[in-house]
Amino acid sequence: MASPLLLQDLYIYPVKSLGGIRVAHAEIEPRGLRHDRRWLLVDEQNRFMTQRQIPEMALLRVAPAHNGFLLTHAQRPDLLPLYIPFEATPERTLFVTIWDDMVFAWRGARTADEWLSEALGRACKLVYMSDMVRRDVEPELNPEGQLVSFADGYPFLLIGQSSLDELNGRLAEPVLMDRFRPNLVFSGGEAFAEDTWEHFQVGELPFRAVRACGRCVMTTVDQRTAEKNATGEPLRTLATYRSQGSKVMFGQNVTGPGRGLLRTGDPVLVQSTR
């Protein structure tokens, strides 16, 4: 008998491309999980910053705190923990660029800009996406008009634990799930079963797997040390059997119900496949 599909892990990433927080439950909002990727680091040109270009961002750890979170630097004990509220205020504003989108954002505190600039050794600003901002999922794949935060393109990323286990069986040095930064991790089922899903439920909430997620060099960054793998793993191995055209696929980009509550342990039910 096949093992049941269950929601094994839930993750939020309050600041895009910094550390994540594993949570036991999470509210769903129109842009995805509450507090997920609502904050963003931008450079002096107000363009988004990620571990693709700045792997040292992996050293900035995120821990929950009252109505917000604490940032610490894994290798800089001299930098005292920085508290960031989950939400900003509209006292200072600017336009920022993320991929091909230019969106309105609220500035964080000046002390946060100073701390982060010192931590990363380069000038940067911390900005917040308010509920007033409209950033849409890819229009041609988004008939429902779903929104997205500062995530790359979709409100949720789904990966099966079996998919990571299968990949690790091919690697000389196994990697952790944090290389792939999912929101939803499920247990049970065959490796890459999620590739075939279209409509599915988690608990009683409806989701749609829209398309596979193309992976980038960020998967080669060790989230403990911020070092890039010299041989390009695990991306190199994934490319040998998970390539579609010029992209390497791992995980599914997903849209969701807009409202609801998820809990780890919720059953996952596949309703239709593609």
C-alpha positions in Angstrom: 0.0 0.0 0.0 1.3 3.4 -0.9 2.1 5.7 2.0 -0.3 8.6 2.4 0.6 12.1 1.2 1.1 14.5 4.1 2.3 18.1 4.5 5.6 17.4 6.2 7.2 20.9 6.4 6.1 24.5 6.1 8.7 27.3 5.5 8.5 31.1 5.3 11.3 33.4 4.2 10.5 36.8 5.6 13.4 38.5 3.6 13.9 37.2 0.1 17.1 35.2 -0.2 17.9 35.2 3.5 17.4 32.3 5.9 14.0 30.7 6.3 11.8 29.8 9.3 10.2 26.4 9.7 6.7 26.8 11.1 4.1 24.4 12.4 1.2 26.3 10.9 0.9 29.3 8.5 -1.9 31.6 7.4 -2.5 31.9 3.6 -3.0 35.4 2.2 -3.5 36.5 -1.4 0.3 36.6 -2.0 1.1 33.3 -0.4 2.0 32.3 3.2 1.7 35.2 5.6 5.0 37.1 6.1 6.7 35.2 3.2 9.1 37.3 1.2 7.4 40.6 2.0 10.9 42.1 2.7 13.6 42.5 0.1 17.1 43.8 -0.1 17.9 46.2 -2.9 21.2 47.8 -4.1 22.0 51.4 -4.8 20.1 51.2 -8.1 17.1 49.9 -6.2 17.4 46.5 -7.9 16.8 43.3 -6.0 19.6 41.3 -4.4 19.8 37.6 -4.1 22.3 34.8 -3.3 22.8 34.3 -7.0 25.2 37.2 -7.1 25.8 37.5 -3.3 26.1 34.1 -1.7 27.1 35.7 1.6 23.5 36.5 2.1 23.1 32.8 3.2 25.0 33.7 6.4 22.2 36.0 7.6 20.0 33.9 9.8 16.4 34.6 10.6 14.7 33.6 13.8 11.1 34.4 15.0 10.5 37.1 17.5 7.4 39.0 18.8 5.6 40.4 15.8 8.7 40.1 13.7 12.0 38.4 13.4 15.7 38.7 14.4 18.6 38.8 12.0 22.0 37.5 13.0 25.2 36.9 11.1 26.5 33.3 11.4 30.2 34.5 11.3 30.0 37.9 12.9 29.2 37.7 16.6 30.2 41.4 16.8 27.0 42.3 14.9 24.3 42.4 17.5 21.0 40.8 16.5 18.7 43.1 14.5 15.0 43.1 15.1 12.7 43.6 12.1 8.9 43.9 12.4 6.9 41.7 10.1 5.3 44.8 8.6 6.7 48.3 7.7 5.2 51.7 7.8 4.8 54.1 4.8 7.1 56.8 6.2 9.6 56.5 3.4 8.9 55.0 -0.1 10.6 54.2 -3.4 10.3 52.1 -6.5 12.3 48.9 -6.7 13.0 46.4 -9.6 12.6 42.7 -9.2 13.1 40.7 -12.4 11.0 42.6 -15.0 8.7 44.2 -12.5 9.0 47.6 -11.0 6.9 48.0 -7.8 6.3 50.5 -5.1 7.9 49.7 -1.7 8.1 51.0 1.8 11.5 51.6 3.3 12.6 49.8 6.5 14.4 51.6 9.3 17.7 53.3 8.6 19.3 51.2 11.3 18.4 48.1 9.3 20.0 49.5 6.2 23.2 50.2 8.1 23.3 46.8 9.8 22.7 44.9 6.5 25.2 47.1 4.6 27.8 46.3 7.3 26.9 42.6 7.3 27.2 42.2 3.5 30.0 44.6 3.0 28.1 46.6 0.4 25.4 49.3 0.4 21.9 48.0 0.5 18.4 49.0 1.6 15.6 46.9 3.2 12.2 47.4 1.6 8.7 46.1 2.2 5.8 45.2 -0.1 2.6 46.6 1.3 -0.9 45.2 0.6 -1.5 48.1 -1.8 1.0 46.7 -4.3 -0.2 44.6 -7.2 2.4 42.2 -8.5 0.8 39.5 -10.7 1.8 35.9 -11.4 2.7 35.3 -15.0 -0.4 36.5 -16.9 -0.4 33.7 -19.5 -0.5 31.1 -16.8 -2.6 32.9 -14.3 -6.3 33.1 -15.4 -7.3 33.5 -11.7 -5.3 36.8 -11.4 -3.2 35.5 -8.5 -0.7 37.8 -6.8 2.9 37.2 -5.6 5.1 38.8 -3.1 8.9 39.4 -3.7 9.1 35.6 -4.5 10.6 35.0 -8.0 7.2 34.4 -9.6 4.7 32.3 -7.7 3.2 32.4 -4.2 4.2 28.8 -3.3 6.9 26.3 -4.1 6.1 22.7 -3.6 8.7 19.8 -3.3 8.3 16.2 -2.4 10.7 14.8 0.2 11.0 11.7 -2.0 12.3 13.9 -4.8 15.1 15.2 -2.6 15.9 11.7 -1.4 16.2 10.4 -4.9 18.5 13.3 -5.8 20.7 12.6 -2.7 21.0 9.0 -3.8 22.9 10.2 -6.8 25.1 12.7 -5.0 28.5 12.0 -3.4 27.5 14.5 -0.7 23.8 14.8 0.1 22.2 18.3 0.3 19.5 19.6 2.6 16.1 20.8 1.4 17.1 24.4 2.2 19.1 24.5 -1.0 15.8 24.7 -2.9 13.8 27.1 -0.6 10.4 25.5 -0.7 7.3 26.7 1.1 5.5 23.3 1.1 7.2 19.9 1.5 5.2 16.8 1.4 6.0 13.2 2.4 4.8 10.0 0.7 4.6 9.2 -3.0 7.2 8.5 -5.6 10.1 10.8 -6.4 8.9 13.7 -8.6 5.3 12.7 -8.4 4.5 16.4 -8.1 5.6 16.8 -11.7 2.3 15.3 -12.8 0.0 17.1 -10.4 -2.4 19.9 -11.4 -5.2 20.4 -8.9 -4.7 19.2 -5.3 -5.8 19.9 -1.8 -3.9 20.4 1.4 -6.3 19.8 4.2 -9.5 21.3 2.7 -7.7 24.1 0.8 -7.4 24.0 -3.0 -4.0 24.5 -4.9 -2.9 24.3 -8.5 0.5 23.2 -9.6 1.2 25.5 -12.6 4.6 24.6 -13.9 7.9 23.1 -12.9 10.5 25.4 -11.2 13.7 26.1 -13.1 16.7 26.1 -10.8 19.7 28.3 -10.8 23.2 28.6 -9.3 21.7 29.4 -5.9 21.2 25.7 -5.4 25.0 25.3 -5.3 25.3 27.6 -2.3 25.8 25.8 1.1 23.3 27.5 3.3 25.5 26.9 6.4 28.7 28.3 5.0 27.7 30.5 2.0 30.3 28.6 -0.1 29.4 27.7 -3.7 30.1 24.0 -4.6 33.2 24.0 -6.8 31.8 21.3 -9.0 28.4 22.8 -9.4 26.5 20.3 -7.3 23.7 19.5 -7.0 22.8 21.4 -10.2 25.3 19.4 -12.2 23.7 16.1 -11.3 20.1 17.4 -11.7 21.0 18.6 -15.2 21.8 15.0 -16.2 18.2 13.9 -15.8 16.0 16.9 -14.9 16.6 19.2 -17.9 13.9 20.7 -20.1 15.5 22.7 -22.8 18.0 25.0 -21.2 16.5 24.8 -17.7 17.0 22.3 -14.9 13.7 21.5 -13.1 13.1 20.7 -9.4 9.8 21.4 -7.6 6.6 22.9 -8.7 5.4 26.5 -8.8 1.9 26.6 -7.2 -1.0 29.0 -6.8 -3.4 28.7 -3.9 -6.7 29.7 -2.3 -5.9 33.2 -1.2 -7.1 32.5 2.4 -6.9 29.7 4.8 -4.7 28.0 7.4 -2.1 25.2 6.8 -0.7 22.9 9.4 2.1 20.4 9.2 0.5 16.9 9.1 -2.4 18.0 6.9 -3.3 15.4 4.3 -2.5 16.1 0.7 -5.0 14.9 -1.9 -4.3 14.9 -5.6 -7.5 15.7 -7.5 -6.2 15.9 -11.1 -3.0 15.4 -13.1 -1.6 16.8 -16.3 
